[in-house]
Amino acid sequence: MPPSIRSAAAVFTAGACVLAAAVPAANADARPRFTPGAPGGGDAYYPMEGNGGYDVGHYDLALNYNPKANTLRATAHITARATKDLSRFDLDLKQLKVSSVKVNGKKARYSRKGQELVVTPGKGLRKGSRFNVTVVYGGTPKPISRPDIGTFGWIKTPDGAYVVSEPDAASTWFPSNDHPQDKATYTYRVTVPKGTQVLSNGEPGGSRTKAGKTTWIWNQRSPMASYLAMLAIGKYQVKRGRTASGVPVITGVAPNRASELNTIHKGTIDAINWEEKVFGKYPFASTGGIRVGVDVAFSLETQSRPIYGFQPDQGTIVHELAHQWFGDSVSVRRWKDIWLNEGFATYAEWLWEEQHGGATAKQTFDKLYAEPESWKYYKDLWTARKTGNPGADQMFTITPYYRGGMTLQALRERIGDKAFFALLKAWTKAHKNGNVSTAQFVALAEKISQKQLDGLFNAWLYTKTKPTKW
Ligand SMILES: [Zn+2]
């Protein structure tokens, strides 16, 4: 397109009808072509999670929860920006019933197709324009059960519920662009019967009680991946404090776990104090932890305040809080890079041991490396899958965790402590609140160390053999 026509196209936006008549037919291609946003986010592991054509800025979730009936009546108000000229777009929403959808305050058509909520606004949305979507919905949120993870999503407890959504359960309780590549800020307004508490990510915005019901407000002002959105509803005992650097700490435990409150609270402060020295400044405005009253097989690094599904030892607390840097602030763009979360959080446990009178990370590495073929995890570690691309249903096997951690130890030995620890801080600083790939980590490691590291990363991340030389 020659320059003159391009500038005509720019004017065209402002006064479409007038210009459409005034310009010759040759300029017809300047007319915006509104097309649908992609129904998936393009991740090979979860093709239908996430959606194309827009970028969410903020979720404002008003949730009215009835713990007895385990039902939700909710309104999600989503602010987004179109990344192309959009005729329609999808949100991810599993199971729950939708009763109305508005775009920019006007009723929009919608349909359901599997987990997709397909929204067609009255008129197209121009690329770059901001728009908002209001979805009124409700029903009983159902958890997901999978052999490789267990039960996750919205979990009912005797006095309320809690939510852990990795990797794809956020869409079981709110309409979302449910993929870590589209991070957004959050406001939660959760209404529950008076006497029931709500804990969440970020900072408390107060509560108000009216007609026997209390609405609790929480704000997560740092961008957050949808799988890290969290609620803990019930009767919690809460302890507040501050880290050495002044970060507010809010720790909550279910009444039947009251004996764990002080240990988790102190363990959190100790972990953050140490991690700030090793990884750099804590990335969010508050921290803490929540111990739920029902034992489940896993804990999750829900942003700013992990959920513990079992009594955490200090290693677990260090692991979940290391994720605040590795996974939560610096997030994967594609799930295949999950070792950037789990390998780093595992390595943080080994480093904590090393610097607190336990085994060195090198000793931990050597022990794993020397395990005999008869060891039950031998195959998992060496031949079952690639650390840097383990497979959608293998993301939470020991490969990204242990072999991921071993990758970092191999790297540390190759480039030396000075470059290695500088790299950890440079990585968390350069990509704070962002999304990353393994290639970016390799490039930064090479830049800081001034060494060629392809061989090392290939051997550790992209082969299904036990590395013997790297
Ligand atoms: Zn982890």
Residues whose N, C-alpha, C, O or C-beta is under 5 A from the ligand:
A	BS01	ZN	E342 A345
